[in-house]
């Protein structure tokens, strides 16, 4: 398969259905593609961070204007540490200054932080306006741009404020990945590995074979998005099956919090979380022996860290603020084996001992 001619559209059949288009050169065509689904809109605000906007905002703005839209650009400081209400207030101000109506739209141009915040601002401005996702990282193209989860961080935890608000279109252009620093390419593969772990032994085996081979990225992205889209269609509001997408995230988010959301990337933290949890579940007899070793090997192949500097006690304490907590119990996601996952409920007080049980595995 030649990456240069790869083109695939994945339909996400949620309450408000939309398409994910995976193809190179989409930024230059974004205006025309959006015009097909939002023909009554007149104005748009492109929301991007200080790293991505200088690279791609002009191209998207030019394409929107060529399609007949009046387009504006709002830039906020890059970094997870800026995923706060203060940045959302700036987005609201930009939307108001642009005089957006409920038929107009926002464009999230960037990585997962941009998509989460732009989506949340769109979900709440005028009680909800459409938005388009144009993800520019491996991580956001494979995960956060699809599914409608939006939100911001609080000092006490990650993504604790947010809303479900599906995009009306997702444009995943692999050309934008060429400008990523190497670390943020490898980081993004953490979510592809996760999707293989929970739902597809075949996808996981491809990662074992190819690692971060960028010649495969569009095919891997299509497979990864198809898995997530299927889960989201069956459980849009995370009342059951969608919880499986949180594999590695309970401890991963806790690691990010321990790091004050700096110094460790999201996919790296999720990778460590997947490994710690699978070692623990193997020790508890809940997972086929050797599963953690396969995860460790594929993380290593992708150049991702296998540990962090924080104690298990600190990580587990941070994890108890996780959104998946239900009273005195915490829902964690475990694997029976690669491609077969389930939700396991554990007493909050028992989490440190459970995780500690896998340290020697």
C-alpha positions, 0 to 999 in steps of 0.5 A: 500500500502506498501511503501517498495514495491512501484515502479512507473515510470512516463513518462514525454513527453516533447521535450526530453522525460524522466522517473521519477522512484520512488522506494527505493534503487535506488542509488545502481542501478543508474549506470545500470539505467543510462547506459540504456539511456546513453550507449555511455557516458564514463565519469560522474561528480557527483555534490553534496553539502557539506551536501549530498555528505558525505552521498550518493556520494560514493554509486552513484560513485560506482554504476556508476563505476560498470556500466563502467563509469569513475566517479568524484565527485564535492562538493560545499558548502551547502545552498541557499546563495551559489546558485551563479555564483561563484559556477557554475564556480567551476562546469565548472572547475570540468567538464573540469578537468574530460574531459567531452564530449558532450556525457558524463553527470553530476549527480545532487545529492541533493536537489533543489539548487543542481538540479537547479545549476547542471542543469544550468551548464549542460545546458551551458557547451559545449552548453549543456550536458545530466544530471541526477537528483537524488533528495534527499529531499521531496521538490526536489523529488516532484517539482524541479527535474521535469520540466527542470527549472535550474538556479541561484540567483542574489542579486536582486532576486531568479532564475533570471538567468537560462535555460530550460534544461530537465534531461534525467532521474530522480531517486527519492529514498525515502530511502534518506529522512531518513537522512533529518532534520525534518524541511526539511521534513515538508518544502518539503510538501509545494510543494505537498500542492501546486500541490493539490491546483492548480490541485487536490482536491483529493491530497489536501484531502490526505494531510488534512488526512495524513499530513507529514505521511512518510508512504504515501510519495511515493504515495503522490510523485507519485501523485504530480509528475504526476500533474507537469508532465502533466502541463509541457508536455502541456506547457514546456516553461511556456507560459500558463498553466505552470504559475499555478505551481507558486502558492504561489511563487510570495510572497514566493520568495519575502519572501526568498529575504527579508530573504537574502535566509537564515532562511526560507526554500523554501517550508515554504515561498511558504506556507506563500505565498499561504496563503497570496494570498488566503486570499487576493483573498477571500477578493476580491471575487475571491476565494470561502470563506473558501479556505484559512482556509483549506490551513491554517489548512493543513499547520498547520497539516504539522508543517509549519509556517503561517506568517513571520517577514517581512512587507507586504510592504517589501514583495510586493516590493521584489515581483515586481522583480519577473520573472512573471512581464510584464511591469507594470503588474504582473501575479499572480496565484489564486484559484477559489477553491481547485484544480481549479486555474487561472492566474490573472493579476494585476497592479504592483502598486496595489499589496500591496493593493490587498494583504493587503485586505486579512490581516483581512480575 
